[in-house]
């Protein structure tokens, strides 16, 4: 009996080592932290609302990938965040399904109570690689800097030990999986906390039928039309910019 147990233990250890050498499917957990009060701006309305808000929103997402496809979705919020239900709802409904073979991303976004299904090409992001290195969740990572929405900088650490060109939300395009990410203008950071190579649910990677889809351009137009209703003051403009960037991520 002891011999059988030893053989099983050694076998599992070898599988984990092999997976670490070349991982083609896994589930990565990300801790996502947002400075809630910073995102709200400094308008009189925002200052009044801040009294009832926590400083930070901490959420956990799973990024599942296999066969060069990926699925990213919220799993739960940190209990200490104590967020109002209306602030959780959009995050709970959002989903990102990406097929890197076809170059198509299907994104389900809930924006202020309205559901949108977006289907379009995977975002193209220009990256500059750095020589700075860091170990995240046990993987050797290299720093890269990208820019989205023309003016919003993204700072990431990616690992070539996981060869899929993916990352949280719709951020992608590097020669390895993103393990850490910060977008200062969204006051948000993402960090991989663990990588699970066993028990992958590949059903999550299957396309789901949708009644109507929008391209990114159509979706952006709908968001801009809605944003026009939210005021034109300087503080309102700052908040609207935050909203539009977050909604398109």
C-alpha positions as CSV (number, residue, x, y, z in Angstrom):
1,X,0.0,0.0,0.0
2,X,2.8,2.4,0.9
3,X,4.5,1.5,-2.4
4,X,1.4,2.4,-4.4
5,X,1.0,5.7,-2.5
6,X,4.6,6.6,-3.2
7,X,4.2,5.8,-6.9
8,X,1.1,8.0,-7.2
9,X,2.8,10.8,-5.3
10,X,5.8,10.7,-7.6
11,X,3.6,10.6,-10.7
12,X,1.7,13.7,-9.6
13,X,4.9,15.5,-8.9
14,X,6.3,14.6,-12.3
15,X,3.0,15.9,-13.9
16,X,3.3,19.2,-12.1
17,X,7.0,19.6,-13.2
18,X,6.1,18.8,-16.8
19,X,3.2,21.3,-16.7
20,X,5.5,23.9,-15.3
21,X,7.9,23.4,-18.2
22,X,5.2,23.7,-20.9
23,X,1.7,24.8,-19.9
24,X,-0.9,24.7,-22.6
25,X,-3.9,24.7,-20.4
26,X,-4.6,26.0,-16.9
27,X,-6.7,28.3,-14.7
28,X,-5.0,31.4,-13.3
29,X,-6.6,33.3,-10.4
30,X,-6.1,37.0,-10.5
31,X,-6.6,39.4,-7.6
32,X,-8.0,42.7,-8.9
33,X,-7.8,45.7,-6.7
34,X,-9.4,49.1,-7.6
35,X,-9.2,52.4,-5.6
36,X,-12.9,53.0,-5.7
37,X,-12.8,56.6,-4.3
38,X,-10.2,57.7,-6.9
39,X,-12.3,56.5,-9.7
40,X,-15.3,58.6,-8.6
41,X,-13.6,61.9,-9.1
42,X,-14.2,65.0,-7.0
43,X,-17.6,66.3,-7.9
44,X,-20.0,67.3,-5.1
45,X,-22.1,64.2,-5.9
46,X,-19.0,62.0,-5.7
47,X,-17.8,63.5,-2.5
48,X,-21.1,62.8,-0.9
49,X,-21.1,59.2,-2.1
50,X,-17.6,58.5,-0.9
51,X,-18.7,58.5,2.7
52,X,-20.5,55.2,2.2
53,X,-17.8,53.6,0.0
54,X,-14.8,51.5,0.9
55,X,-11.4,52.8,-0.2
56,X,-10.7,49.7,-2.3
57,X,-12.7,47.1,-4.2
58,X,-10.9,43.7,-4.2
59,X,-12.2,41.0,-6.6
60,X,-11.0,37.6,-7.8
61,X,-11.2,36.4,-11.4
62,X,-10.3,33.2,-13.1
63,X,-8.6,33.1,-16.5
64,X,-9.1,29.6,-18.0
65,X,-7.2,28.7,-21.2
66,X,-6.7,25.6,-23.4
67,X,-6.1,25.0,-27.1
68,X,-5.2,28.7,-27.6
69,X,-8.6,29.9,-26.3
70,X,-9.4,31.7,-23.1
71,X,-12.3,32.6,-20.8
72,X,-12.1,35.3,-18.1
73,X,-14.7,36.0,-15.5
74,X,-15.3,37.1,-11.9
75,X,-15.5,34.4,-9.2
76,X,-16.0,36.4,-6.0
77,X,-15.4,39.6,-4.1
78,X,-13.3,40.0,-1.0
79,X,-15.7,40.0,1.9
80,X,-13.9,42.9,3.4
81,X,-14.8,45.1,0.4
82,X,-18.4,45.6,1.6
83,X,-19.6,47.0,-1.7
84,X,-23.2,48.0,-2.4
85,X,-25.0,45.6,-4.7
86,X,-25.3,48.1,-7.5
87,X,-21.5,48.4,-7.7
88,X,-21.1,44.6,-8.0
89,X,-23.7,43.8,-10.6
90,X,-21.8,44.8,-13.8
91,X,-18.6,43.0,-12.7
92,X,-20.7,39.8,-12.0
93,X,-22.1,39.8,-15.5
94,X,-19.0,40.6,-17.5
95,X,-17.3,37.8,-19.5
96,X,-14.4,37.6,-22.0
97,X,-14.1,34.7,-24.4
98,X,-11.1,34.9,-26.8
99,X,-10.1,32.6,-29.6
100,X,-6.5,33.4,-30.5
101,X,-6.6,30.9,-33.4
102,X,-9.2,32.9,-35.3
103,X,-8.3,36.3,-33.7
104,X,-11.9,36.9,-32.5
105,X,-13.0,38.0,-29.1
106,X,-16.5,37.7,-27.8
107,X,-17.2,40.0,-24.8
108,X,-20.3,40.2,-22.7
109,X,-20.5,43.6,-20.9
110,X,-23.1,44.9,-18.5
111,X,-23.0,48.7,-18.4
112,X,-25.2,50.5,-16.0
113,X,-27.8,47.8,-16.1
114,X,-27.7,47.2,-19.9
115,X,-26.2,44.1,-21.4
116,X,-24.1,44.3,-24.6
117,X,-22.6,41.4,-26.6
118,X,-19.5,42.5,-28.5
119,X,-17.8,40.3,-31.2
120,X,-14.8,41.7,-33.0
121,X,-11.1,41.2,-33.7
122,X,-8.8,40.8,-30.7
123,X,-7.3,44.2,-29.6
124,X,-4.0,45.1,-31.2
125,X,-1.7,46.6,-28.7
126,X,1.8,48.0,-29.3
127,X,4.3,46.9,-26.6
128,X,7.7,48.0,-25.5
129,X,9.7,45.3,-23.7
130,X,11.8,46.1,-20.6
131,X,14.7,44.3,-19.0
132,X,13.0,44.4,-15.6
133,X,12.1,41.0,-14.2
134,X,10.0,39.7,-11.4
135,X,8.7,36.3,-10.1
136,X,4.9,36.2,-9.9
137,X,2.9,33.1,-8.7
138,X,6.1,31.1,-9.2
139,X,6.8,32.1,-12.8
140,X,9.6,34.2,-14.2
141,X,8.1,37.4,-15.7
142,X,9.4,40.3,-17.8
143,X,8.0,43.8,-17.8
144,X,6.4,45.4,-20.8
145,X,4.6,48.7,-21.4
146,X,1.7,49.2,-23.8
147,X,-0.9,51.9,-24.7
148,X,-4.6,51.5,-25.1
149,X,-7.3,54.0,-26.2
150,X,-4.6,56.2,-27.7
151,X,-3.4,57.6,-24.3
152,X,-3.9,55.1,-21.5
153,X,-0.7,53.3,-20.4
154,X,-0.7,49.7,-19.3
155,X,2.3,48.2,-17.3
156,X,2.5,44.4,-17.3
157,X,4.7,41.5,-16.3
158,X,4.3,38.5,-18.6
159,X,5.9,35.0,-18.6
160,X,7.0,33.0,-21.6
161,X,6.8,29.9,-19.4
162,X,3.0,30.0,-20.3
163,X,3.1,30.6,-24.1
164,X,-0.5,31.8,-24.6
165,X,-0.5,35.5,-25.7
166,X,-3.3,36.4,-23.2
167,X,-4.1,38.5,-20.1
168,X,-6.9,39.9,-18.0
169,X,-9.9,41.4,-19.8
170,X,-8.9,42.1,-23.4
171,X,-5.2,42.9,-22.8
172,X,-3.0,40.6,-24.9
173,X,-0.4,40.5,-27.6
174,X,2.8,39.5,-25.7
175,X,5.0,36.4,-26.2
176,X,3.6,34.9,-23.0
177,X,0.8,35.1,-20.4
178,X,0.4,38.3,-18.4
179,X,0.7,37.6,-14.7
180,X,0.7,41.2,-13.3
181,X,-0.8,44.4,-14.7
182,X,-1.4,48.0,-13.6
183,X,-3.4,50.7,-15.4
184,X,-2.7,53.8,-13.3
185,X,-5.5,55.9,-15.0
186,X,-8.0,53.3,-14.0
187,X,-6.5,53.1,-10.5
188,X,-6.6,49.3,-10.9
189,X,-4.0,46.5,-10.6
190,X,-4.2,42.8,-11.4
191,X,-1.9,40.1,-9.9
192,X,-1.9,36.3,-10.5
193,X,-2.2,34.6,-7.1
194,X,-2.1,30.9,-8.3
195,X,-1.9,28.7,-11.4
196,X,-3.9,25.5,-11.4
197,X,-3.0,23.0,-14.1
198,X,-5.4,20.2,-13.0
199,X,-9.2,19.9,-13.5
200,X,-9.6,22.4,-16.2
201,X,-13.2,23.0,-17.3
202,X,-12.9,23.4,-21.1
203,X,-16.6,23.8,-21.5
204,X,-16.1,27.4,-20.5
205,X,-14.2,27.9,-23.7
206,X,-17.2,27.0,-26.0
207,X,-19.1,29.8,-27.8
208,X,-22.5,30.7,-26.4
209,X,-25.3,31.7,-28.8
210,X,-26.3,35.4,-28.6
211,X,-29.2,37.2,-30.2
212,X,-27.4,40.3,-31.2
213,X,-23.8,41.4,-31.3
214,X,-22.0,44.7,-31.8
215,X,-18.6,45.5,-33.2
216,X,-16.2,47.4,-30.9
217,X,-16.9,50.5,-33.0
218,X,-20.7,50.2,-32.7
219,X,-20.4,49.5,-29.0
220,X,-18.1,52.6,-28.5
221,X,-20.7,54.7,-30.3
222,X,-23.5,53.5,-28.0
223,X,-21.3,54.3,-25.0
224,X,-20.5,57.8,-26.2
225,X,-24.2,58.5,-26.9
226,X,-25.1,57.5,-23.3
227,X,-22.2,59.5,-21.8
228,X,-23.5,62.7,-23.4
229,X,-26.3,62.6,-20.9
230,X,-24.0,62.7,-17.9
231,X,-22.9,66.4,-17.9
232,X,-20.2,68.5,-19.5
233,X,-18.3,70.0,-16.5
234,X,-14.6,69.2,-16.0
235,X,-15.2,66.7,-13.2
236,X,-18.0,65.0,-15.2
237,X,-15.7,64.7,-18.2
238,X,-13.0,63.1,-16.1
239,X,-15.5,60.6,-14.6
240,X,-16.9,59.9,-18.1
241,X,-13.4,59.2,-19.5
242,X,-12.9,56.7,-16.6
243,X,-16.2,55.1,-17.3
244,X,-15.6,54.8,-21.1
245,X,-12.1,53.3,-20.6
246,X,-13.3,50.8,-18.1
247,X,-16.3,49.8,-20.2
248,X,-14.2,49.1,-23.2
249,X,-11.5,47.1,-21.4
